[in-house]
Amino acid sequence: MRAHLILLGVLLVCTVCFSQDCNTDFLENVDFPGTDREVRFSPDAEHCRHLCTQHPSCQFFTFIRSDWTRDKRHFYCYLKSTSSGQPETRTPLLGVTSGFSLKACKPESEPCLSQVYQNVDFFGADYRTFFTADYESCQRACTQDPSCQFFTFVNDVFVPENIRHKCHLKFSWPVPRTPVVNALAGVVSGFSHNIQMSPVTEPACEGKLFPNTAIPGDHLLRVPAASPEHCLSLCSAHPSCTFFAFNSENFTCSLKNNQNEMMLRAKAGVTSGIPERFCQLDMKWAKVPLEGVDFLGSDIRFELMDDAETCQKTCTEDANCQFYTYVTSDFHDTSFWRRCFLKRAITMPSPPKVAKLSNVVSGFTLRNCEAASQTQADSSIDPAPALSAPLAQP
């Protein structure tokens, strides 16, 4: 058995992830050296801060700006944490911006990213291209396409000229993904009952599953999944996935792409299926606890609890928690008993690479901005006035 289970060094930091005060300041030309947890790409410090906020253990960050001159690193977002919740040192450094997670500020779950970036390329992750008149049209197309998370538009002076006005729609995972799924005796895992794996819309749908059936070849991507229904949800979220195969022995979800044919073959322990689009998936599967299944990593924190049901309820009531693992008294290491590990993954738009490139414009979908505007408009509507009391009878 792997005693590292769900810890792997994050326990020292996960218990203080939410103990900081709300700090919205940016520190220009200040570096928080060391204590890196992960490195991602961001177009600016604001996006980097949102990544830190959604990351399970990030407490503060340092972002390398486009004016950095020491080497070729630009747009690097270093997500960091310490056992104290504060940077160990602060060093003056030109070309960087540092700041803190907004976890303590009760931020929106999915931020509005309305900024566009001139001469910045969101490289990779393309799933669809076409020509538009301007970047506004490209961004509008991205906003209206439920699969699009960000875009890059090639303007009218780009060289070579044969791809001018080209709009590239791009994908990153908008749904929570468990980074590692393993079989492990003595643990119970599951999802928040508030988890969303598809847009809230009508009609409801279930998708199509083929038990004990494999679909050979046509591999697009392999990702961890907890069940065939979880794999179906992941395939439905990816715009290039045409069908999938889930292997119950190693919890592997193989996303496949072939728009011309689908060949089914009998195979024990594998469930294949077809995704659903433009409907709300049935999420009953996400409310079923999974005994003997470990969701390794992505810990926000752990708490001691008496049973897996309480752990699941705690995850559901915590807006930051997306999935969990609970350690029962059947686990081989008694020091882990009764630990409820609350977990989350980044779901905001996150380009795989950000780079300087003349005569292009990049940006994000505005769906979250539209949703935030609608919520704000609804909250500003005055309640209906109370009915006047009836006139007194003489």
C-alpha positions as CSV (number, residue, x, y, z in Angstrom):
1,M,0.0,0.0,0.0
2,R,1.2,3.5,-0.7
3,A,1.4,5.3,2.6
4,H,1.7,8.6,0.9
5,L,-2.0,8.3,-0.1
6,I,-3.5,11.8,-0.5
7,L,-0.7,13.8,1.2
8,L,2.5,14.1,-0.8
9,G,3.7,17.1,1.0
10,V,0.6,19.3,0.9
11,L,-0.6,18.6,4.5
12,L,1.7,21.3,5.8
13,V,0.0,23.9,3.7
14,C,-3.5,22.7,3.3
15,T,-4.6,23.5,6.8
16,V,-3.8,27.2,6.4
17,C,-5.1,27.7,2.9
18,F,-8.1,29.8,4.1
19,S,-6.6,31.4,7.2
20,Q,-5.3,34.5,5.4
21,D,-6.9,37.9,5.4
22,C,-8.4,39.2,2.2
23,N,-5.5,40.9,0.4
24,T,-6.2,42.3,-3.1
25,D,-2.9,44.3,-3.5
26,F,-0.5,43.7,-6.4
27,L,3.2,44.1,-5.5
28,E,4.9,45.5,-8.6
29,N,8.6,44.5,-9.1
30,V,8.5,42.3,-6.0
31,D,9.4,38.6,-6.1
32,F,8.3,35.9,-3.7
33,P,11.2,33.5,-4.3
34,G,10.9,29.8,-3.8
35,T,8.1,27.6,-2.4
36,D,6.6,26.9,-5.8
37,R,3.7,24.4,-6.0
38,E,3.0,24.7,-9.7
39,V,3.9,26.8,-12.8
40,R,1.2,27.8,-15.3
41,F,0.9,30.4,-18.1
42,S,-1.1,33.6,-17.7
43,P,-1.5,36.7,-19.8
44,D,-1.4,39.0,-16.8
45,A,-1.1,39.2,-13.0
46,E,-4.9,39.3,-12.6
47,H,-5.4,35.9,-14.4
48,C,-2.5,34.5,-12.4
49,R,-4.2,35.6,-9.2
50,H,-7.4,33.8,-10.3
51,L,-5.4,30.6,-11.0
52,C,-3.9,30.9,-7.5
53,T,-7.4,31.4,-6.0
54,Q,-8.7,28.2,-7.7
55,H,-5.6,26.1,-7.1
56,P,-6.2,23.9,-4.0
57,S,-3.1,24.9,-2.0
58,C,-1.9,28.2,-3.6
59,Q,-1.7,31.1,-1.1
60,F,0.4,33.6,-3.1
61,F,2.1,33.9,-6.5
62,T,4.7,35.6,-8.6
63,F,4.0,36.5,-12.3
64,I,6.7,37.2,-14.9
65,R,5.5,40.1,-17.1
66,S,6.1,40.8,-20.8
67,D,8.7,43.4,-19.9
68,W,11.0,40.9,-18.1
69,T,14.5,41.0,-19.6
70,R,16.7,38.5,-17.7
71,D,15.8,35.5,-19.9
72,K,13.1,34.4,-22.3
73,R,10.5,33.5,-19.7
74,H,7.4,35.6,-20.1
75,F,3.9,35.1,-18.8
76,Y,5.0,32.5,-16.3
77,C,2.6,32.2,-13.2
78,Y,4.3,30.7,-10.2
79,L,1.8,29.4,-7.7
80,K,3.2,29.2,-4.2
81,S,2.5,28.3,-0.6
82,T,4.1,27.9,2.8
83,S,3.2,26.4,6.2
84,S,2.7,30.0,7.6
85,G,0.6,31.1,4.7
86,Q,3.0,34.0,4.0
87,P,6.0,34.3,1.7
88,E,9.3,33.4,3.4
89,T,11.1,36.4,1.7
90,R,10.2,39.4,-0.5
91,T,12.8,40.5,-3.0
92,P,12.9,43.5,-5.3
93,L,12.9,42.3,-8.9
94,L,12.2,44.2,-12.1
95,G,9.6,42.6,-14.5
96,V,7.5,40.6,-12.0
97,T,4.3,41.2,-10.1
98,S,3.4,39.3,-6.9
99,G,0.2,39.0,-4.9
100,F,-2.1,36.8,-2.9
101,S,-4.9,34.3,-3.4
102,L,-8.4,35.7,-3.2
103,K,-9.7,32.6,-1.3
104,A,-10.3,34.7,1.8
105,C,-12.2,37.3,-0.2
106,K,-15.1,34.9,-1.2
107,P,-14.5,35.3,-4.9
108,E,-16.8,34.3,-7.8
109,S,-16.4,30.6,-8.6
110,E,-15.7,31.4,-12.3
111,P,-14.3,34.9,-12.8
112,C,-15.2,37.3,-15.6
113,L,-12.1,37.6,-17.9
114,S,-13.0,40.5,-20.1
115,Q,-9.5,41.8,-20.9
116,V,-8.1,41.3,-24.4
117,Y,-4.4,41.1,-25.2
118,Q,-2.8,42.7,-28.2
119,N,0.3,41.0,-29.6
120,V,-0.2,38.0,-27.3
121,D,-0.7,34.4,-28.6
122,F,-2.6,31.8,-26.6
123,F,-0.7,29.0,-28.3
124,G,-2.2,25.5,-28.8
125,A,-5.5,23.9,-27.6
126,D,-7.2,24.7,-31.0
127,Y,-10.3,22.7,-31.9
128,R,-12.0,25.0,-34.5
129,T,-10.8,27.7,-36.9
130,F,-12.6,30.0,-39.3
131,F,-12.3,33.6,-40.6
132,T,-13.9,36.6,-39.0
133,A,-13.9,40.4,-39.7
134,D,-12.3,41.4,-36.4
135,Y,-11.3,40.1,-32.9
136,E,-14.7,41.2,-31.5
137,S,-16.4,38.8,-33.9
138,C,-14.0,36.1,-32.9
139,Q,-14.6,36.7,-29.2
140,R,-18.3,36.7,-29.8
141,A,-18.1,33.3,-31.5
142,C,-16.1,32.0,-28.6
143,T,-18.7,33.3,-26.1
144,Q,-21.5,31.6,-28.0
145,D,-19.7,28.3,-28.4
146,P,-20.1,26.4,-25.1
147,S,-16.8,24.5,-25.7
148,C,-14.7,27.6,-26.2
149,Q,-12.7,28.9,-23.3
150,F,-10.3,31.3,-25.0
151,F,-9.3,32.4,-28.5
152,T,-6.6,34.0,-30.7
153,F,-7.4,36.2,-33.7
154,V,-4.9,37.0,-36.5
155,N,-5.4,40.6,-37.6
156,D,-5.2,42.2,-41.1
157,V,-1.5,42.9,-41.2
158,F,-0.2,39.6,-40.0
159,V,2.5,37.8,-42.1
160,P,2.0,35.4,-43.8
161,E,-1.1,37.1,-45.3
162,N,-3.0,33.9,-46.2
163,I,-4.1,33.4,-42.5
164,R,-5.1,37.0,-41.8
165,H,-8.5,37.3,-40.1
166,K,-8.3,33.8,-38.9
167,C,-10.1,33.0,-35.6
168,H,-8.8,30.2,-33.5
169,L,-11.3,28.8,-30.8
170,K,-9.5,27.0,-28.0
171,F,-10.4,24.6,-25.2
172,S,-9.4,24.0,-21.6
173,W,-11.3,21.8,-19.2
174,P,-14.3,23.7,-17.7
175,V,-15.2,20.8,-15.4
176,P,-13.4,19.4,-12.4
177,R,-11.0,16.6,-13.1
178,T,-9.5,14.2,-10.6
179,P,-5.8,14.2,-11.2
180,V,-5.2,10.6,-10.2
181,V,-7.7,7.8,-9.5
182,N,-6.5,4.6,-7.9
183,A,-7.9,1.5,-6.2
184,L,-7.1,1.6,-2.5
185,A,-8.6,-0.4,0.3
186,G,-9.9,1.5,3.3
187,V,-10.9,4.7,1.6
188,V,-14.2,6.2,0.2
189,S,-14.2,8.9,-2.4
190,G,-16.9,10.9,-4.1
191,F,-18.0,14.3,-5.5
192,S,-19.7,17.3,-4.1
193,H,-23.5,17.1,-4.8
194,N,-23.2,20.6,-6.2
195,I,-20.7,19.6,-8.9
196,Q,-21.6,20.6,-12.5
197,M,-20.3,18.7,-15.4
198,S,-22.5,20.2,-18.1
199,P,-24.4,23.5,-18.6
200,V,-27.6,23.9,-16.6
201,T,-30.2,23.7,-19.4
202,E,-33.0,21.7,-20.8
203,P,-33.5,19.0,-21.8
204,A,-32.0,16.4,-19.4
205,C,-30.0,13.5,-20.9
206,E,-28.1,10.4,-19.9
207,G,-25.8,9.5,-22.8
208,K,-25.3,6.1,-24.3
209,L,-23.2,3.4,-22.6
210,F,-22.0,0.0,-24.0
211,P,-21.0,-2.3,-21.1
212,N,-18.1,-4.8,-21.7
213,T,-17.4,-3.2,-25.0
214,A,-14.2,-1.5,-26.3
215,I,-13.6,0.9,-29.1
216,P,-10.0,0.3,-30.4
217,G,-7.8,3.1,-31.8
218,D,-8.6,6.7,-32.6
219,H,-7.0,8.0,-29.3
220,L,-7.5,11.6,-28.6
221,L,-6.6,11.8,-24.9
222,R,-6.4,9.6,-21.8
223,V,-7.6,11.1,-18.5
224,P,-8.4,9.6,-15.1
225,A,-12.0,8.9,-14.3
226,A,-13.9,7.3,-11.5
227,S,-16.7,5.6,-13.4
228,P,-18.1,5.1,-16.9
229,E,-20.6,8.0,-16.2
230,H,-17.7,10.2,-15.2
231,C,-15.9,9.3,-18.4
232,L,-19.0,10.1,-20.4
233,S,-19.2,13.6,-18.7
234,L,-15.5,14.3,-19.6
235,C,-16.1,13.2,-23.2
236,S,-19.2,15.4,-23.4
237,A,-17.2,18.4,-22.2
238,H,-14.4,18.0,-24.8
239,P,-15.4,19.4,-28.2
240,S,-13.2,16.9,-30.1
241,C,-14.4,13.7,-28.3
242,T,-16.7,11.6,-30.5
243,F,-16.8,8.5,-28.3
244,F,-14.9,7.0,-25.3
245,A,-13.8,3.8,-23.5
246,F,-13.5,3.5,-19.7
247,N,-11.3,0.8,-18.3
248,S,-12.5,-0.2,-14.7
249,E,-9.2,-1.9,-13.9
250,N,-7.0,1.2,-14.0
251,F,-9.7,4.0,-14.0
252,T,-8.6,5.2,-17.4
253,C,-10.9,7.2,-19.6
254,S,-9.8,7.1,-23.2
255,L,-11.3,9.9,-25.2
256,K,-11.4,9.1,-28.9
257,N,-11.9,11.1,-32.1
258,N,-13.3,9.6,-35.3
259,Q,-16.2,11.3,-37.1
260,N,-16.5,8.7,-39.8
261,E,-16.9,5.4,-38.0
262,M,-17.1,3.7,-34.6
263,M,-16.1,0.0,-34.3
264,L,-17.3,-1.9,-31.2
265,R,-15.5,-4.9,-29.9
266,A,-16.4,-7.1,-26.9
267,K,-14.1,-6.7,-24.0
268,A,-14.7,-7.5,-20.3
269,G,-14.0,-4.6,-17.8
270,V,-14.4,-1.9,-20.4
271,T,-17.4,0.3,-20.9
272,S,-17.6,2.5,-24.0
273,G,-20.1,5.2,-24.9
274,I,-21.2,8.2,-26.9
275,P,-21.2,11.7,-25.5
276,E,-24.1,14.1,-25.2
277,R,-24.2,17.7,-26.4
278,F,-26.4,20.7,-25.7
279,C,-28.2,19.1,-22.7
280,Q,-27.8,18.8,-19.0
281,L,-26.3,15.4,-18.1
282,D,-27.9,13.3,-15.4
283,M,-25.6,13.7,-12.4
284,K,-27.0,10.9,-10.1
285,W,-23.8,9.0,-10.5
286,A,-21.9,11.8,-8.8
287,K,-23.9,11.3,-5.6
288,V,-22.8,7.7,-5.2
289,P,-19.8,7.2,-2.9
290,L,-17.0,5.0,-4.3
291,E,-15.6,2.5,-1.8
292,G,-12.0,1.4,-2.3
293,V,-11.3,4.3,-4.7
294,D,-8.7,7.0,-3.9
295,F,-8.7,10.5,-5.5
296,L,-5.0,11.2,-5.0
297,G,-3.8,14.9,-4.7
298,S,-5.6,18.2,-5.2
299,D,-6.1,18.6,-1.4
300,I,-7.5,21.9,0.0
301,R,-7.3,20.6,3.5
302,F,-8.3,17.7,5.7
303,E,-10.5,17.4,8.8
304,L,-11.2,14.6,11.2
305,M,-14.7,13.2,10.8
306,D,-16.6,10.1,12.0
307,D,-17.8,8.8,8.7
308,A,-17.7,9.2,4.9
309,E,-21.3,10.6,4.9
310,T,-20.2,13.6,7.0
311,C,-17.2,14.0,4.7
312,Q,-19.4,14.1,1.6
313,K,-21.8,16.6,3.3
314,T,-18.9,18.8,4.3
315,C,-17.6,18.8,0.7
316,T,-21.0,19.7,-0.6
317,E,-21.5,22.6,1.8
318,D,-18.0,24.0,1.0
319,A,-18.2,26.1,-2.1
320,N,-14.5,25.4,-2.8
321,C,-14.8,21.6,-2.6
322,Q,-15.4,19.6,-5.7
323,F,-14.5,16.0,-4.6
324,Y,-13.2,14.2,-1.6
325,T,-11.5,11.1,-0.1
326,Y,-12.3,9.8,3.3
327,V,-10.0,7.3,5.2
328,T,-11.9,4.7,7.2
329,S,-10.8,2.5,10.1
330,D,-10.1,-0.3,7.6
331,F,-7.1,1.6,6.2
332,H,-3.8,-0.1,7.0
333,D,-2.2,3.0,8.6
334,T,-4.0,4.1,11.7
335,S,-2.5,7.6,11.6
336,F,-4.8,8.4,8.6
337,W,-8.0,7.1,10.1
338,R,-11.0,9.5,10.1
339,R,-9.3,12.0,7.8
340,C,-11.6,13.7,5.3
341,F,-9.6,15.2,2.4
342,L,-11.5,18.0,0.7
343,K,-10.3,18.6,-2.9
344,R,-10.6,20.8,-6.0
345,A,-9.2,21.4,-9.4
346,I,-8.8,24.6,-11.6
347,T,-11.7,25.0,-13.9
348,M,-11.2,28.6,-15.2
349,P,-9.9,29.1,-18.8
350,S,-6.2,28.4,-18.7
351,P,-4.1,28.5,-21.9
352,P,-1.4,25.8,-22.2
353,K,1.1,28.5,-23.4
354,V,1.1,32.3,-23.6
355,A,3.7,34.0,-25.8
356,K,4.5,37.3,-27.6
357,L,3.4,37.4,-31.2
358,S,3.0,40.5,-33.3
359,N,-0.4,41.3,-34.9
360,V,-2.6,38.8,-33.1
361,V,-5.2,39.4,-30.4
362,S,-6.1,36.9,-27.7
363,G,-8.8,36.8,-25.0
364,F,-11.4,34.7,-23.2
365,T,-15.0,33.7,-23.4
366,L,-17.4,36.3,-22.0
367,R,-19.9,33.8,-20.8
368,N,-18.9,34.2,-17.1
369,C,-19.2,38.0,-17.6
370,E,-22.7,37.7,-19.0
371,A,-23.7,35.4,-16.1
372,A,-22.3,37.8,-13.5
373,S,-24.1,40.8,-15.2
374,Q,-27.4,38.9,-15.1
375,T,-26.9,38.0,-11.4
376,Q,-26.1,41.6,-10.6
377,A,-29.2,42.8,-12.5
378,D,-31.4,40.3,-10.8
379,S,-30.1,41.3,-7.4
380,S,-30.7,45.0,-8.1
381,I,-34.4,44.6,-8.9
382,D,-36.5,46.1,-6.1
383,P,-38.9,43.7,-4.5
384,A,-42.6,44.2,-5.2
385,P,-44.2,46.7,-2.8
386,A,-46.3,45.2,0.0
387,L,-50.0,45.3,-0.5
388,S,-51.7,48.2,1.2
389,A,-53.7,47.4,4.3
390,P,-57.5,47.4,3.6
391,L,-59.3,50.6,4.5
392,A,-60.9,50.5,7.9
393,Q,-64.6,50.0,7.9
394,P,-66.6,52.8,9.5
